[in-house]
Structures are given as C-alpha cells and as structure tokens.
Amino acid sequence: MTIERLNFGKKGEKAAEAHLKKQGYRILKKNYSTKLGEIDIIAEHNKVLVFIEVKSRTDPSLEHPFMAVTPRKQKKIAQVANLFLAQNKVGDRQIRFDVVSVLPDTEKLDSLKVEVLQDAFRA
C-alpha cells in the first residue's frame, strides 16, 4: 500500500468518526486490534453496541466501498466482535454491524462523502 493510500485511509477514518459523532454515535474504541484481526470503530448508538468497518476509496469509479466487506471479511469482523464481547463482559447487549463508506466528493474539491450502512450484515 502506498503512503498516499495509507494517508487517505487515515483521513477517511477521521471523517467517518466525525460523521458518526454528528449522527449520535458515542465512540468507545478505535482500531480495536487482536490476533484475529481489527475493528475500526466500536461505538454505541441508541443503546446498541455497534462494530463499524470503515472503507475508504480514492477513486469513486472503482467498486463501492460497501462491496469490499465480503462474507469472509464479515466473518472476521464477527469473530473479533465476539472476542471483544467476551473480554469486556458486555453481557446481553444488542449489537449490530455497520459499514462506513468514505469517497472523495466529486462535487466539492478536497471534501469527502461519508455514508453509513447500518445493520450491514448479521453475524
């Protein structure tokens, strides 16, 4: 991965976080990492514990970021989420999996377009 793409990914995660906060999400953890994998953001939204995958693309003409969360990726996210739940003794909380798409805004230079797909998949 090039430095430019890595930097865009970090910029995308910051934009996603800001957007989520405006939508009423309370960020609990960022970049939760285990030997099984990573979850970009863990948040609370309307009393639901939400595991969030952020996908950024520098080229809006390529595959939409939502499509990058394949069944294999979903399974990995669910495994890491289960580990988080076990380690943090969360109990019987309602959970969901959201995906955030970050793309360059083609109408506004130097801006990003952020979309949230709530309840994107089931574990």
C-alpha positions as CSV (number, residue, x, y, z in Angstrom):
1,M,0.0,0.0,0.0
2,T,1.4,3.4,-0.9
3,I,1.9,6.2,1.6
4,E,-0.8,8.2,-0.2
5,R,-3.4,5.5,0.1
6,L,-2.5,4.9,3.7
7,N,-2.8,8.6,4.5
8,F,-6.2,8.7,2.7
9,G,-7.3,5.7,4.8
10,K,-6.4,7.6,8.0
11,K,-8.2,10.7,6.7
12,G,-11.2,8.6,5.9
13,E,-11.3,7.1,9.4
14,K,-11.2,10.6,10.9
15,A,-14.0,11.7,8.6
16,A,-16.0,8.6,9.4
17,E,-15.6,9.2,13.2
18,A,-16.7,12.9,12.9
19,H,-19.7,11.9,10.8
20,L,-20.7,9.2,13.2
21,K,-20.5,11.6,16.2
22,K,-22.8,14.0,14.3
23,Q,-25.2,11.1,13.8
24,G,-25.3,10.5,17.6
25,Y,-22.8,7.6,17.9
26,R,-20.6,7.6,21.0
27,I,-17.2,6.3,20.1
28,L,-15.9,3.7,22.6
29,K,-12.8,2.4,20.9
30,K,-10.9,3.0,17.7
31,N,-8.7,0.4,15.9
32,Y,-9.5,-2.4,18.3
33,S,-6.8,-5.0,17.4
34,T,-6.5,-8.6,18.3
35,K,-4.5,-11.6,16.9
36,L,-7.7,-12.4,14.9
37,G,-8.0,-9.0,13.3
38,E,-9.1,-5.4,13.8
39,I,-12.4,-3.5,14.1
40,D,-12.0,0.1,13.0
41,I,-14.5,1.6,15.4
42,I,-16.6,0.3,18.3
43,A,-19.4,2.7,19.3
44,E,-22.8,3.0,21.0
45,H,-25.8,4.3,19.1
46,N,-29.3,4.4,20.5
47,K,-28.2,1.9,23.3
48,V,-26.9,-0.6,20.7
49,L,-23.3,-1.7,20.7
50,V,-22.0,-1.1,17.1
51,F,-19.0,-2.7,15.4
52,I,-18.0,-0.5,12.5
53,E,-15.9,-1.2,9.5
54,V,-14.6,1.9,7.6
55,K,-13.8,1.5,3.9
56,S,-12.2,4.4,2.0
57,R,-11.6,4.6,-1.7
58,T,-9.6,7.2,-3.5
59,D,-11.3,6.5,-6.8
60,P,-15.1,6.7,-6.8
61,S,-15.2,4.9,-10.2
62,L,-13.9,1.7,-8.6
63,E,-16.0,-0.9,-6.6
64,H,-18.1,0.8,-4.0
65,P,-16.6,0.5,-0.5
66,F,-19.6,-1.3,0.8
67,M,-18.9,-4.2,-1.6
68,A,-15.4,-4.6,-0.1
69,V,-16.9,-6.1,3.1
70,T,-17.1,-9.6,1.7
71,P,-18.7,-12.6,3.6
72,R,-15.1,-13.6,4.6
73,K,-14.4,-10.1,6.0
74,Q,-17.8,-10.1,7.7
75,K,-16.9,-13.4,9.4
76,K,-13.6,-12.0,10.6
77,I,-15.2,-8.9,12.0
78,A,-17.8,-11.0,13.8
79,Q,-15.0,-13.1,15.3
80,V,-13.2,-10.1,16.6
81,A,-16.5,-8.6,17.9
82,N,-17.2,-11.9,19.8
83,L,-13.7,-11.6,21.4
84,F,-14.4,-8.0,22.4
85,L,-17.8,-9.1,24.0
86,A,-16.1,-11.9,25.9
87,Q,-13.2,-9.8,27.1
88,N,-15.3,-6.9,28.2
89,K,-18.1,-8.9,29.8
90,V,-20.6,-6.9,27.9
91,G,-23.5,-9.2,28.7
92,D,-26.7,-9.4,26.7
93,R,-26.3,-6.1,24.8
94,Q,-28.0,-5.7,21.5
95,I,-25.3,-5.4,18.8
96,R,-25.1,-4.6,15.1
97,F,-22.5,-4.3,12.4
98,D,-22.3,-1.1,10.4
99,V,-20.1,-0.2,7.4
100,V,-19.0,3.3,6.6
101,S,-18.0,4.3,3.1
102,V,-15.7,7.2,2.5
103,L,-15.1,8.5,-1.0
104,P,-13.8,11.8,-2.5
105,D,-16.8,14.2,-3.0
106,T,-16.9,14.7,-6.8
107,E,-18.9,17.9,-6.3
108,K,-16.8,19.6,-3.6
109,L,-13.0,19.6,-4.1
110,D,-11.0,18.5,-1.1
111,S,-14.1,17.1,0.6
112,L,-15.1,13.6,1.5
113,K,-18.5,11.9,1.1
114,V,-19.3,9.7,4.0
115,E,-22.2,7.2,4.0
116,V,-23.2,4.8,6.8
117,L,-24.9,1.5,6.1
118,Q,-26.5,0.5,9.4
119,D,-27.0,-3.2,10.2
120,A,-24.9,-4.0,7.1
121,F,-24.7,-7.8,7.9
122,R,-25.6,-10.3,10.5
123,A,-23.1,-12.5,12.5
